Amino acid sequence: MTAFEEADAKLLPEFERRWMQTARGKVLVLIGGTGPALLMLHGDPQTHLCWHQIAPELTDRFTVILTDIRGRGETHKPSHDPLQNAYTKREMATEQLEVMRTLGHDKFALVAHDRGARVARRLALDHPENVTRLVVMDIIPALDFYENSNDQIAQDYFYFSFLTQDYPVPETLIAGNPEAFLRLILTGLSDKAVNYDTHALRAYLEANATPDAITAMCECFRAGFHIDRRHDQADRDIGKKIACPTLVMWGERGVVGRHFDVERIWRAWCEQAQFAPMPSGHFIPEEAPDDALAALNGFLTTET
């Protein structure tokens, strides 16, 4: 049993591990429960394990699908390509839709945090017929993020500028001590230490400190700066919005909560927006799992 399988057996014992072959590579999928489909996408620098305190509590009402998104965890990690970035949120969203369709779910709800929330938002925008409800945790859309950034945001979210530098500049610098860099991200976005489960933390560090995983992270941020915000601009220009009911959650003590007008920004993107600030920093699923679960229960079970 690998360390990753051991972590799943410890933290998500009722979930079945599967490998799904997509057009670009293999995606790790965990499935548990019965009922309508619910896809949950994690953020950086984490894996599907970030949901270990929440996902098991939803399996009595939903077929819960957890994936490692492209470039993270055990899922395939396309390398740097100077001609085409494989980590645009549009491409990553298409891959997640492919996984869901292969599993037999043409319609599903989406719950996502951080990088995963960027993928989920793009999926809801590009494929509105497939997403019944959307929950995004602690992000600002790429276009709005860069439009509203200031000196303090640049300081607090320094890696939004660092990781977008040309290949292989950030990769080379991170290579000196990748675990230290990941630990900085995992601990530096909260006003107090996050109490990570030891199995989950070990999996985050082991899976995401490899050279191909670091390149994947950088490519994902580069895509945000160079491509994703252009996609956002094109949508804004035609007035395109997320059609399904959308719950926006953010950590009141995190950078998003302190520095952005969250409700104003998201109302401009959603036809049916609801809001739920959390008593936490950035890592809502592990800092405030009970509060997050209460909000999810109320939102996901409400009739449209």
SULFEN-V428519 format. One record per run of one state. SS is the DSSP state (helix for helix, strand for strand, loop for the rest). FROM is the first residue (numbers start at 1). TO is the last residue. If there is no record, write none. Layout:
[[SS,FROM,TO] [SS,FROM,TO]]
This chain:
[[loop,1,2] [helix,3,11] [loop,12,15] [strand,16,21] [loop,22,25] [strand,26,32] [loop,33,35] [strand,36,41] [loop,42,47] [helix,48,51] [loop,52,54] [helix,55,58] [loop,59,61] [strand,62,67] [loop,68,88] [helix,89,102] [loop,103,107] [strand,108,113] [helix,114,126] [loop,127,130] [strand,131,137] [loop,138,141] [helix,142,148] [loop,149,150] [helix,151,156] [loop,157,158] [helix,159,162] [loop,163,168] [helix,169,174] [loop,175,177] [helix,178,188] [loop,189,197] [helix,198,208] [loop,209,210] [helix,211,237] [loop,238,241] [strand,242,251] [loop,252,254] [helix,255,259] [loop,260,261] [helix,262,267] [loop,268,269] [strand,270,278] [loop,279,283] [helix,284,287] [loop,288,288] [helix,289,300] [loop,301,304]]
